[in-house]
Amino acid sequence: MSARTAAAKPKTAKASTAPVQLKRRSAAAAREPLFSIDDVEYTMPAVVELGDSIALARLLRVQPDEDSKGVELVRHLCGQQALNALLGDSTMTRAEWRRIVELLKERAFGPEEQREGDEGN
């Protein structure tokens, strides 16, 4: 076999057959304030783990409209108590709702520009 023939056939790296080693999440993940109602603060995760982002993406795909998606984002990332407070106990405006939902989307999936680029994948 000539040197040219050998160069024309690049060697492919073999995929490792070793299992992927992961670790469990820490029980107390850091949280940051998202909104407050009458001095009661409601929080969101400081970092949304990839597994949660994937689960959320799957959950949001079946929601019929943006408000339904927002409800699921708040419930999943902030909890039922935060959702109840927003929907039942606040004087929230449409603009405030949109802002809360957008902050949660950014936390879970990255900036909007990044999300638009990933939709085709």
C-alpha positions as CSV (number, residue, x, y, z in Angstrom):
1,M,0.0,0.0,0.0
2,S,1.4,3.4,-1.0
3,A,1.7,6.3,1.4
4,R,-0.9,8.1,-0.7
5,T,-3.5,5.3,-0.1
6,A,-2.8,5.3,3.6
7,A,-3.3,9.1,3.8
8,A,-6.6,8.9,1.9
9,K,-8.1,6.6,4.6
10,P,-8.2,8.6,7.8
11,K,-8.4,6.6,10.9
12,T,-11.6,7.0,12.9
13,A,-11.5,7.2,16.6
14,K,-13.2,4.3,18.3
15,A,-16.1,5.1,20.6
16,S,-15.4,4.3,24.2
17,T,-17.5,1.4,25.5
18,A,-17.0,2.5,29.1
19,P,-20.2,3.7,30.8
20,V,-20.6,7.4,31.4
21,Q,-19.9,8.2,35.1
22,L,-22.3,10.8,36.6
23,K,-22.8,12.1,40.2
24,R,-26.0,12.8,42.0
25,R,-27.1,16.5,42.4
26,S,-26.6,18.2,45.7
27,A,-29.8,18.3,47.7
28,A,-29.8,22.0,48.4
29,A,-29.3,23.8,45.1
30,A,-28.8,27.6,45.1
31,R,-31.8,29.8,44.4
32,E,-32.3,33.4,43.5
33,P,-35.2,35.8,43.9
34,L,-37.7,36.0,41.0
35,F,-40.6,38.0,42.3
36,S,-42.2,39.0,45.6
37,I,-45.7,39.6,46.7
38,D,-46.3,41.7,49.9
39,D,-42.7,41.1,51.0
40,V,-42.9,37.4,50.5
41,E,-40.1,36.4,48.1
42,Y,-40.4,33.6,45.6
43,T,-37.3,32.1,44.1
44,M,-36.0,30.3,41.0
45,P,-33.0,28.0,40.7
46,A,-29.7,29.8,40.3
47,V,-28.8,27.1,37.7
48,V,-31.2,24.8,35.9
49,E,-29.6,21.4,35.4
50,L,-29.6,19.9,31.9
51,G,-32.0,17.1,33.0
52,D,-34.5,19.7,34.1
53,S,-34.1,21.6,30.9
54,I,-34.8,18.5,28.8
55,A,-37.8,17.6,30.9
56,L,-39.2,21.1,30.6
57,A,-38.7,21.2,26.9
58,R,-40.7,18.0,26.5
59,L,-43.4,19.3,28.9
60,L,-43.7,22.6,27.1
61,R,-44.0,21.1,23.6
62,V,-47.5,19.8,24.4
63,Q,-48.8,23.0,25.9
64,P,-51.3,24.8,23.6
65,D,-50.3,28.4,24.2
66,E,-47.7,30.7,25.8
67,D,-49.7,31.2,29.0
68,S,-49.9,27.4,29.5
69,K,-46.2,27.1,28.9
70,G,-45.6,29.9,31.4
71,V,-47.7,28.1,34.0
72,E,-45.6,25.0,33.6
73,L,-42.4,26.9,33.8
74,V,-43.4,28.6,37.1
75,R,-44.7,25.3,38.6
76,H,-41.6,23.3,37.6
77,L,-39.0,25.8,38.5
78,C,-40.6,27.8,41.4
79,G,-43.2,25.4,42.8
80,Q,-46.9,25.2,43.2
81,Q,-47.0,27.8,46.0
82,A,-45.3,30.4,43.8
83,L,-47.7,29.7,41.0
84,N,-50.7,29.9,43.3
85,A,-49.4,33.2,44.6
86,L,-49.0,34.7,41.1
87,L,-52.3,33.6,39.8
88,G,-54.4,34.1,42.8
89,D,-52.9,36.6,45.2
90,S,-51.2,39.2,43.1
91,T,-52.1,42.3,41.1
92,M,-49.8,41.1,38.3
93,T,-50.0,42.8,34.9
94,R,-49.6,41.1,31.5
95,A,-46.1,42.7,31.1
96,E,-45.0,41.4,34.6
97,W,-46.2,37.9,33.7
98,R,-44.3,38.0,30.4
99,R,-41.2,39.2,32.2
100,I,-41.4,36.4,34.8
101,V,-41.9,33.8,32.1
102,E,-39.0,35.2,30.0
103,L,-36.7,35.1,33.0
104,L,-37.5,31.5,33.6
105,K,-37.1,30.6,29.9
106,E,-33.6,32.3,29.9
107,R,-32.7,30.4,33.1
108,A,-33.8,27.0,31.7
109,F,-32.8,27.3,28.0
110,G,-30.4,30.2,27.6
111,P,-30.9,33.6,25.9
112,E,-33.6,33.9,23.2
113,E,-31.1,34.2,20.5
114,Q,-29.5,30.9,21.5
115,R,-33.0,29.2,21.7
116,E,-33.9,30.3,18.2
117,G,-30.6,28.8,16.9
118,D,-31.2,25.5,18.6
119,E,-34.8,25.0,17.4
120,G,-33.8,23.2,14.3
121,N,-31.6,20.7,16.1
